[in-house]
């Protein structure tokens, strides 16, 4: 998928552990781990907003677009 989650980089910049972030935003460590690894298909805006509030960052600092070879997008070009 061309969208890459860079949450682990922001956690390192803020010197915060995943466990602390999960507690502060009200999700499980397991779900945060899935988000960090990019294994989720989406994220709720309220969850993203809580992450940004705690880490004092913008959504664009947590997500990056990295295009791959054509046909790499699972949704297809028409989506």
C-alpha positions in Angstrom: 0.0 0.0 0.0 1.4 3.4 -0.9 0.4 5.0 2.5 3.1 4.4 5.1 2.5 5.0 8.8 5.5 6.9 10.4 4.1 6.8 13.9 7.2 5.0 15.3 9.4 7.9 14.1 7.2 10.5 15.9 7.2 8.4 19.1 11.0 8.3 19.0 11.1 12.1 18.5 8.9 12.6 21.5 10.7 10.0 23.5 7.5 8.2 24.3 6.8 4.5 24.4 3.9 2.8 22.6 2.4 1.7 25.9 2.2 5.3 27.2 0.6 6.5 23.9 -1.9 3.7 23.9 -3.0 4.5 27.5 -3.2 8.2 26.8 -5.4 7.8 23.6 -7.5 5.0 25.0 -6.7 2.1 22.6 -5.0 -1.2 23.3 -1.3 -1.7 22.7 -2.2 -4.4 20.2 -4.3 -2.0 18.1 -1.6 0.6 18.3 1.0 -1.9 17.2 -1.2 -2.8 14.2 -1.4 0.9 13.3 2.3 1.4 13.6 3.1 -1.6 11.4 0.6 -0.4 8.7 -1.4 -3.5 8.9 -4.7 -1.7 9.3 -7.0 -0.6 6.4 -8.0 2.6 8.0 -7.9 4.8 11.1 -10.8 6.7 12.7 -10.4 10.5 12.6 -11.1 10.8 16.3 -8.2 8.3 17.0 -5.9 10.2 14.7 -6.9 13.5 16.4 -6.1 12.0 19.9 -2.7 10.8 18.6 -1.9 14.2 17.2 -3.0 15.9 20.4 -0.8 13.8 22.6 2.2 13.9 20.3 1.6 17.5 19.5 1.9 16.9 15.7 0.0 17.1 12.5 -1.6 14.1 10.7 0.9 14.6 7.8 3.7 13.9 10.2 2.3 10.5 10.9 1.5 9.4 7.3 3.5 9.4 4.1 2.7 8.6 0.5 5.2 6.4 -1.2 4.1 5.3 -4.6 5.1 1.9 -5.8 5.0 0.1 -9.1 1.8 0.3 -11.1 -0.7 -2.2 -10.0 0.6 -2.1 -6.4 -2.6 -0.4 -5.2 -5.0 -3.1 -4.1 -8.0 -0.9 -4.8 -7.1 -0.4 -8.5 -6.5 2.8 -10.4 -10.2 3.7 -10.7 -10.9 3.9 -7.0 
